[in-house]
C-alpha cells in the first residue's frame, strides 16, 4: 500500500485539519465530535441541510458544505458510518428555526445512525434517502445504494433551502430528485482502504467490475475489459431502462470519476454518453464531469442522469460556494 | 494497462469532443488543427493569452480557457508538444488588437515550437517561460521544468489581461510570478502512457521518486517511502531554500495531485505544509488543493508556493470562469 499518510489512525483528523485551514473562509471544523459546518449566511428560518457518511468519497460530503448546498456534514472513518452523536451535534449547530433535513445515502449503518440521531433531536427534522444506483434491482432486500446522484440531490435541495423552501418542501423536492436520478458505475481496479492495507477485491488484468458500489462492493458481474464505447453503452442502457426518458426530455449528465481515472477518460465517456442520448432525442442541457463521489484510489467511473424540468434547471444553476463545487458566486 | 478508451489513436479527439460538449457555454473546439478557444467576452485590444503543451495534464491547459484566464490552449498528443501550426491558428483566432502572450512550460519541444509559431505570426507577441520546478538546480543545462506553478502564472496574468494590462505589462507580470513561484513533486507510482501500454518508470513497493517531473521524469533521487510529514518536509525545504520567504511574507500554497492520489491525502499534505510555514512566521493567505496539473494516472503530488503581494492577491481573487477553475462568476 502506497499512501501519503502519517498513520492510519491520524489520517482522517489530519486531512480534515488541512481541509478546514484551506477553506476557513466558508467552513469550520468541529473536532469533538467531528463535523464540518457552514460559516456564512445562515438566515433565520432556513432549513438546515445535514449529510454525512463514511470518509473516502471526497469531495462528497465535506467539500459540499457552504452557500447554496449543505449546512453541515459528518465524516465517519473511512467507509464507516458517522455516529449518531456526530449527526446530532452537527444538526444542533446549524438548526436555525427552519428544521433539519438529513440527506442520507442508503447504507444500513448510515440509515440506522441518522434514525437514532433523529430520535434524539429536539427539533423538526425529516430525512431524504438517496438510492440512485440502478445496478441493483428496485426490489433489492436492502434497497438500492446511494451513490453519485447524492450530490445532485444536495445541490438542488440546497438551492431550494437557500431560496426559502420549508422543511416539507425540501423533503418532497429531495425525493423527487432522487426518483428522477439513476446512476451506475464500473471499476477497473479496486481501491485500497488504508486500515486494510490491501485491495478490497481482486480483478484480473483483463477484468472490470460492472455495477460496482462506491466502497468496492461487487456489482452486477465481472466482465472482460472492453472498449469505452461498450462500457458506456452497458452503463447507460441500465440507466435508460430505469428512467425511460422520452424524446425531448431534458437531462443532467454527470460523469463521476472514482479517484484514479484521468479527466481525459472521463470526458471521453461524456462524449459517448452524450451521443447515446442525442441519438434517442434526449437533450443533455447540463453537465458535470470530474471526481466528485470517489472511492479512495479506485480506477473507474460512474454515469448519473437526472431528468430535469425548468424548476430543477433553475435550482441547479443557482449560485453555490463550497470548497469543491462553486459557481455564480 | 487498464484505461477507459476506445483506442490509443482516437483517445485525444474523443476526449476533446466530450470536453467541448460539456463546456460549450464557454469554449469552442477547433478540430483542424486542434485548439480550444474562449467563446465570450473578448474585448477589443485585450491581450490574448495562449498556452498549450502535451495532453495528459488535464485540466491544464484546456480546462483553464475562459473568462479571466486563457484565451486559447493547444493540446498536443499525450506528453508531446503541440505543433507550431496549432499555436499559430490558436493565436490568430483570439488575437484582437492587443497582441498575443504565449505562456510556455520549459520543455525543449514546447519552447521550440512556440518559437517557430512566433516567428510565423503576423502580430505583436511575447512569451513567458515557466520554470518553477526546483528539483533541478537553477543552472541546469536545459533550465528548470515548468510544472504546477504554470496555473498560477496563467490565473494571475489572465486577470491582468482581463483588466486591461498591455502586452509588455502582461509579460513582465508573468515573469514576476514565475520568479516568485517554486514547486516540487513526489511520485508514489509511475503513470502509464496509453501508447506505451506500460508504466513509464519502475518504483519498488517501498520506493518513491522525489523531485519527479509531470511526465514521470526522474527527479532528485529514489527514496524509501516514508511518512507524509517527512515527504512534505523534504519538498517544502527545497522550496524554502529557493524562495527564502521572510517572516511575515504572504504566500499562496498549492497542493497539486498528479491524478491518482485521493483528496484526503492532498488535504493532509496541505495541513503539514501550512504548519511548516506557520512555524516560520510565513503567512498562507491563499490556497488551492486538488488535481490541476496531472500526470495521467500517477499517484503522488507536488507542492507549489508563490510569494504574494497585494497586487497579486487581488489578481488571484479576480473572477474566473473556465471549465475547471471557477470563482466570482
Interface residues (C-beta under 8 A of the other chain):
Chain A: X2 X3 X4 X5 X6 X7 X11 X12 X14 X15 X16 X17 X18 X19 X21 X22 X23 X55 X56 X58 X59 X63 X188 X189 X205 X208 X225 X227 X228 X229 X231 X259 X260 X261 X262 X263 X264 X265 X266 X267 X268 X269 X270 X271 X272 X274 X284 X287 X289 X290 X291 X294 X296 X297 X299 X300 X301 X321 X324 X326 X327 X328 X329
Chain B: X2 X3 X4 X5 X6 X7 X11 X12 X14 X15 X16 X17 X18 X19 X21 X22 X23 X55 X56 X58 X59 X63 X188 X189 X205 X208 X225 X227 X228 X229 X231 X259 X260 X261 X262 X263 X264 X265 X266 X267 X268 X269 X270 X271 X272 X274 X284 X287 X289 X290 X291 X294 X296 X297 X299 X300 X301 X321 X324 X326 X327 X328 X329
